[in-house]
Amino acid sequence: MTALIEIYNNKITSEDNAVYGNEVCDKYLKGNKIAKEAMDEWINNISVQLLTITVFYNPEIICIGGGISEEAWFIEAVKEKYKSICKSYFEGEEFITTKIDKCNYNNDSNILGAIINVNEMLT
């Protein structure tokens, strides 16, 4: 969410700076034009990076975690943009099969991953 906040803050005057990502999300959901521009740019950036991961590793699935992953609209927006970018890069061919979805544990996914990693290192 730090990138979203930075994108948003670069588009506005300093008096209106956002501190938290949920501030930008709330403004976006209320139809704020600048928040929409920032969100669209952030979703585009995420989708381009997902495509990069897909091209290099060809995973079956990429799961998005963090607090924002609890928002169904966000996951759907990323999926739609990802598909659009894939089609534009590959001239309409739909041979990318990587699925984009949300993590089961949302904002706790990173903590659980760290615990599993440490547990595997200790055993």
N, C-alpha and C positions, 0 to 999 in steps of 0.2 A: 504494500500500500504506500510505501515511501515514494515510489516512482509516481503514483497517481497524485499524491499530495504535491510533489515537485512540479509536475506538469500543470496542475491546476493553479498553483501559486505563481507560476511564470506567466500565466494568462491574465492575472488580475492585479489590482493595486495592492500594495502591502497592507493596507488597513483591513482588507478582507481575507487575508491569508488563512488557509485551513491548517489546523494542527493535526487533526486525525482524519484518517481515510473515510470513516463513517460520515463525517461532515460533508465531504464531497459526494458520497453516495446518496445522502439525503437530498442534497441540492439537485443531483442528477434525477432522482426519482420524482422530484417536484417540478421538473421541466426546466431547470436553470440552464440557459444556453451555454455558458462557459463551462459549467460542470459536465454538460453533454459532450462538448468538444474535448475536454480533458479525458473523460471516460472512454470516448471513442478512440482517442490516440493511445491510451493505455491498453485497451483491449486489442488494438491493432499490434502494438509492440509485443504483447504476450503471445498473440497468435503467430507472429513471425518467428518468435523464438521456439514455439512449439513445433513449427514446421522444420526449423533447423535441427531440433532434437530428432524429429521423425526421419529426416533425410540421413542423418548420421547413424542412428541406432535402430530404426525401424521397430519400435516397440509395439506390442499389441495394444497397450493402453497407456495413456498419460493421465495421472490423477492430479487434480488441482486441490490444494489444501489451503489452510488459513481461514480466518474469519469470513472473508468474502465468499468462500466456497459454500457457505450456508445459504447464499442468495441464489435461488434457482434462475432468476433473470440473468445473473452474471454468467453462470455456467453456459446457459443457452446462447448468450451473446458471443462468448468465446468460441463455442462450437460453430456457430454460424460464420463468424469471421474467419476461423481456421479453414473451414470448407471453402469459403470464397477465395482465400489466398492460395490454397492448394490448387484450385481450378485455374486461377490466373497464372500461376507459375508453370503448371503442366498442361496449359492450353486446353482446358476443359476435360482432360482425361481424369477419370476417377479411380486411379490405381493406388492411392494412399488409403490404407486400411486401418491406420492407427485410430483408436477410439479415444475421445477426450471425455473425461467424466470428473466428478468431484470425489475427493477422498471420503471414506466412510466416517472418519473421525474429525473432519473439518479442521478446526483450529488446533486440535491436540495431535494432529498427524505427525508433526515434526518432533514432538516430545516422545511419542510412542516409537518413532523411528530411531531416535537417539537411544532410548532404553533398550530396544532390540539390538542395536549395534554394540552397545557396551556389554550386554549380556552375551552376545556371540564372541566378543573379544575375551571375555573372562572364562568362557567354557571351552 
